[in-house]
């Protein structure tokens, strides 16, 4: 036991590897939040008046709302007036190609192991880099442009494709949806916009790396993905953040629209600063992600690997409106130390013959709390809806918790809904078996956890799967006590 | 706390409360006011708008008076083949003259047993209806089973209900079982006419070490009855407690079942069947609290919903940090038979310990068309075939009822209903 504790000590003492920040000048909004700040942001971003009005309306809605408290997480409330709602890396002009990007920025990504140059050479992925709220480089735009695919920063989309943005913005996550979605709608700084035209299969995986950099900056991205009829896109989102002592708020909104026969695959690896081993600092991750299968035979698939953040509050959902539409949710959520995660999904079956599948794997270690909260709703007219949910929890250490809150609301007799969940300790016999064969406990845990999460990891695109496996092993090494 | 529904309309109940247990009632009243009736958005009562139901259906918020019950009524109410102790109640008042007794069993009406530590097991602060009952119950029963006594024949709590003015009936039952004792209870409510009323029942069971207790509850009052039932039990070391909850009718029924596993090597079993038609709304909330290591809980609830009925199931397994080596299993299966039936189910696990085995499963579906066809192909008509299959579905729970006469009585009723067009 003492040896295990030693290992645990060593590992939990390990500082966050991606914890550093680079100093560069930022163009910052004054502290606080009021109508003037929103106008300030809007002016700064040279936005059209309709968007400013939309923001102000969202702000009014937000003012009338109160912070949700139903989630199974406990944290010190943030003073939203003490935040800065906009900070952009200062640049005299927009870079046209990668060579013009601030070399210091490039250095950040190199340290993270995702150098843009490298990526550019690999030719596989187009990356829209969001660093502190403003997109600084967009690659492969031209290749995509030939197919009619629009993949750009949100602010660019507002300027160049106002009709599309106007049509779909807020159509899946309305500004009135919840407290953080309303806040995001009021102050969102930038994000990504993606449009796949009819019948186009996007030839590469679209990817955005998010980073939070300047202190006291809430990051409010907004992502909008529109897949028109019979199109296909696979979208990747990954994040790391430097170490901070104060909690940083991240309230993003992701909206996905899938037309008839369209398919959208959205994968996330989230590794924001989780706070140190005493639970100090860390990111508050309050995200609203939702997709609508608007057309018949459409499909939206969410895959997430959540290892970071001090507090996570995230429920990627699917509204299955079109007949024969399919929603999928694959999730691995790992919590260690004092992390708290309340995550899950919602599958709303509205159309006929809709199907959904939920696979959620929670792993808790240290003093962390990991909750699955999900809803499967079958509306009255959703004939022959089918759902299968599986939520497993793996516990390591006697001070952590794993909780399951599945809501199953069925109003149609032809629905077939199954839910199963298990909670158990990591198998000591399995660890022993590995030890016997000369595999160290740490490696054994990584092996077992990766096996346990395999069903989800298999869903990730290859580049991500490799990263995710490393991340899992790194987060959990030695947490067996 | 949740947003309050101003409970003005229940004021009459407080005014009519008897003088006995005055400090306890005061606490209940304060606790009720602190909580209020559950509002629409209250998480615990999310799908069961009970406050609204009460406001609309219950005309007179005063305690229903005792009605006269004859020996014949008692005789005809007891189901065939039953042998055991019978305890008769009229609107919550205990009627000793019509009741029987058995060796090792001490029975008192609550009004003559003012030292009963009511509220020590069912915490008024945790549920507004428990608080309301604590403040306003009129009478009830104190049952005590002596140490090392095994009462082999079942004890039937025969509760007659009749409230012509649509009043409130607040039964209160206190059971304490000595160490190494054994007993089986059957809680059976009978409506004497079809006027609406509200039953707000609280049952507290204080178990001894190595006790073996079973509590069967059969709800089949008429379809105007609103009922909230709270059963809370403390389960000690080496003990076993089993509850079966059969609900066949009612307007809106809410059952809160709380099992506190307080001693190691204890076992808590929760079984239930709800067979609903018409507009019946049944909400089963179970909560098992594993407070110590080496305990086990099992739960199986099955529901069949027809017409415009609505079923709610919320099963919570709570495993505290010290409760290592816990085994907890939970299962909820539902069959929807009609377009308008709704089921809301939430099998919930809250686990704070690591060395545990916990699982829950939940399904919602319909009858297997192929099985139905198989039976029809062999000359069994559709309705009978469906009845057979549904009975087989519910049978898994019904088999757990060990009192033969009760099991037969329930099975007959269920078969009759399933065999016809519901």
HADDOCK unambig.tbl for C-alpha pairs under 7 A between the chains (distance, minus, plus):
assign (segid A and resid 395 and name CA) (segid B and resid 354 and name CA) 5.15 0.50 0.50
assign (segid A and resid 396 and name CA) (segid B and resid 354 and name CA) 6.28 0.50 0.50
assign (segid A and resid 397 and name CA) (segid B and resid 354 and name CA) 6.12 0.50 0.50
assign (segid A and resid 398 and name CA) (segid B and resid 321 and name CA) 6.88 0.50 0.50
assign (segid A and resid 398 and name CA) (segid B and resid 353 and name CA) 5.34 0.50 0.50
assign (segid A and resid 398 and name CA) (segid B and resid 354 and name CA) 5.00 0.50 0.50
assign (segid A and resid 399 and name CA) (segid B and resid 321 and name CA) 6.73 0.50 0.50
assign (segid A and resid 399 and name CA) (segid B and resid 352 and name CA) 6.81 0.50 0.50
assign (segid A and resid 399 and name CA) (segid B and resid 353 and name CA) 6.62 0.50 0.50
assign (segid A and resid 400 and name CA) (segid B and resid 352 and name CA) 5.89 0.50 0.50
assign (segid A and resid 400 and name CA) (segid B and resid 353 and name CA) 6.77 0.50 0.50
assign (segid A and resid 401 and name CA) (segid B and resid 351 and name CA) 5.28 0.50 0.50
assign (segid A and resid 401 and name CA) (segid B and resid 352 and name CA) 4.01 0.50 0.50
assign (segid A and resid 401 and name CA) (segid B and resid 353 and name CA) 6.35 0.50 0.50
assign (segid A and resid 402 and name CA) (segid B and resid 350 and name CA) 6.26 0.50 0.50
assign (segid A and resid 402 and name CA) (segid B and resid 351 and name CA) 5.09 0.50 0.50
assign (segid A and resid 402 and name CA) (segid B and resid 352 and name CA) 6.42 0.50 0.50
assign (segid A and resid 403 and name CA) (segid B and resid 349 and name CA) 5.17 0.50 0.50
assign (segid A and resid 403 and name CA) (segid B and resid 350 and name CA) 4.22 0.50 0.50
assign (segid A and resid 403 and name CA) (segid B and resid 351 and name CA) 5.61 0.50 0.50
assign (segid A and resid 404 and name CA) (segid B and resid 348 and name CA) 5.30 0.50 0.50
assign (segid A and resid 404 and name CA) (segid B and resid 349 and name CA) 4.79 0.50 0.50
assign (segid A and resid 404 and name CA) (segid B and resid 350 and name CA) 6.32 0.50 0.50
assign (segid A and resid 405 and name CA) (segid B and resid 346 and name CA) 6.67 0.50 0.50
assign (segid A and resid 405 and name CA) (segid B and resid 347 and name CA) 6.84 0.50 0.50
assign (segid A and resid 405 and name CA) (segid B and resid 348 and name CA) 4.84 0.50 0.50
assign (segid A and resid 405 and name CA) (segid B and resid 349 and name CA) 6.72 0.50 0.50
assign (segid A and resid 406 and name CA) (segid B and resid 346 and name CA) 5.29 0.50 0.50
assign (segid A and resid 406 and name CA) (segid B and resid 347 and name CA) 6.25 0.50 0.50
assign (segid A and resid 406 and name CA) (segid B and resid 348 and name CA) 6.45 0.50 0.50
assign (segid A and resid 407 and name CA) (segid B and resid 345 and name CA) 5.92 0.50 0.50
assign (segid A and resid 407 and name CA) (segid B and resid 346 and name CA) 4.64 0.50 0.50
assign (segid A and resid 408 and name CA) (segid B and resid 344 and name CA) 5.44 0.50 0.50
assign (segid A and resid 408 and name CA) (segid B and resid 345 and name CA) 4.93 0.50 0.50
assign (segid A and resid 408 and name CA) (segid B and resid 346 and name CA) 6.00 0.50 0.50
assign (segid A and resid 409 and name CA) (segid B and resid 343 and name CA) 5.68 0.50 0.50
assign (segid A and resid 409 and name CA) (segid B and resid 344 and name CA) 4.18 0.50 0.50
assign (segid A and resid 409 and name CA) (segid B and resid 345 and name CA) 6.29 0.50 0.50
assign (segid A and resid 410 and name CA) (segid B and resid 342 and name CA) 5.57 0.50 0.50
assign (segid A and resid 410 and name CA) (segid B and resid 343 and name CA) 5.14 0.50 0.50
assign (segid A and resid 410 and name CA) (segid B and resid 344 and name CA) 6.26 0.50 0.50
assign (segid A and resid 411 and name CA) (segid B and resid 340 and name CA) 6.69 0.50 0.50
assign (segid A and resid 411 and name CA) (segid B and resid 341 and name CA) 6.05 0.50 0.50
assign (segid A and resid 411 and name CA) (segid B and resid 342 and name CA) 4.35 0.50 0.50
assign (segid A and resid 411 and name CA) (segid B and resid 343 and name CA) 6.47 0.50 0.50
assign (segid A and resid 412 and name CA) (segid B and resid 339 and name CA) 5.49 0.50 0.50
assign (segid A and resid 413 and name CA) (segid B and resid 336 and name CA) 4.69 0.50 0.50
assign (segid A and resid 413 and name CA) (segid B and resid 337 and name CA) 5.74 0.50 0.50
assign (segid A and resid 413 and name CA) (segid B and resid 338 and name CA) 5.68 0.50 0.50
assign (segid A and resid 413 and name CA) (segid B and resid 339 and name CA) 5.64 0.50 0.50
assign (segid A and resid 413 and name CA) (segid B and resid 365 and name CA) 6.84 0.50 0.50
assign (segid A and resid 413 and name CA) (segid B and resid 366 and name CA) 6.47 0.50 0.50
assign (segid A and resid 414 and name CA) (segid B and resid 365 and name CA) 6.74 0.50 0.50
assign (segid A and resid 414 and name CA) (segid B and resid 366 and name CA) 6.47 0.50 0.50
assign (segid A and resid 415 and name CA) (segid B and resid 365 and name CA) 5.73 0.50 0.50
assign (segid A and resid 416 and name CA) (segid B and resid 364 and name CA) 5.67 0.50 0.50
assign (segid A and resid 416 and name CA) (segid B and resid 365 and name CA) 4.47 0.50 0.50
assign (segid A and resid 417 and name CA) (segid B and resid 363 and name CA) 5.36 0.50 0.50
assign (segid A and resid 417 and name CA) (segid B and resid 364 and name CA) 4.90 0.50 0.50
assign (segid A and resid 417 and name CA) (segid B and resid 365 and name CA) 6.25 0.50 0.50
assign (segid A and resid 418 and name CA) (segid B and resid 362 and name CA) 5.79 0.50 0.50
assign (segid A and resid 418 and name CA) (segid B and resid 363 and name CA) 4.34 0.50 0.50
assign (segid A and resid 418 and name CA) (segid B and resid 364 and name CA) 6.47 0.50 0.50
assign (segid A and resid 419 and name CA) (segid B and resid 361 and name CA) 5.44 0.50 0.50
assign (segid A and resid 419 and name CA) (segid B and resid 362 and name CA) 4.89 0.50 0.50
assign (segid A and resid 419 and name CA) (segid B and resid 363 and name CA) 6.05 0.50 0.50
assign (segid A and resid 420 and name CA) (segid B and resid 360 and name CA) 5.70 0.50 0.50
assign (segid A and resid 420 and name CA) (segid B and resid 361 and name CA) 4.17 0.50 0.50
assign (segid A and resid 420 and name CA) (segid B and resid 362 and name CA) 6.23 0.50 0.50
assign (segid A and resid 421 and name CA) (segid B and resid 359 and name CA) 5.39 0.50 0.50
assign (segid A and resid 421 and name CA) (segid B and resid 360 and name CA) 5.21 0.50 0.50
assign (segid A and resid 421 and name CA) (segid B and resid 361 and name CA) 6.21 0.50 0.50
assign (segid A and resid 422 and name CA) (segid B and resid 358 and name CA) 5.59 0.50 0.50
assign (segid A and resid 422 and name CA) (segid B and resid 359 and name CA) 4.10 0.50 0.50
assign (segid A and resid 422 and name CA) (segid B and resid 360 and name CA) 6.43 0.50 0.50
assign (segid A and resid 423 and name CA) (segid B and resid 357 and name CA) 6.00 0.50 0.50
assign (segid A and resid 423 and name CA) (segid B and resid 358 and name CA) 5.05 0.50 0.50
assign (segid A and resid 423 and name CA) (segid B and resid 359 and name CA) 6.12 0.50 0.50
assign (segid A and resid 424 and name CA) (segid B and resid 354 and name CA) 6.78 0.50 0.50
assign (segid A and resid 424 and name CA) (segid B and resid 355 and name CA) 6.64 0.50 0.50
assign (segid A and resid 424 and name CA) (segid B and resid 356 and name CA) 5.48 0.50 0.50
assign (segid A and resid 424 and name CA) (segid B and resid 357 and name CA) 5.09 0.50 0.50
assign (segid A and resid 424 and name CA) (segid B and resid 358 and name CA) 6.59 0.50 0.50
assign (segid A and resid 425 and name CA) (segid B and resid 354 and name CA) 5.42 0.50 0.50
assign (segid A and resid 425 and name CA) (segid B and resid 355 and name CA) 5.27 0.50 0.50
assign (segid A and resid 425 and name CA) (segid B and resid 356 and name CA) 6.46 0.50 0.50
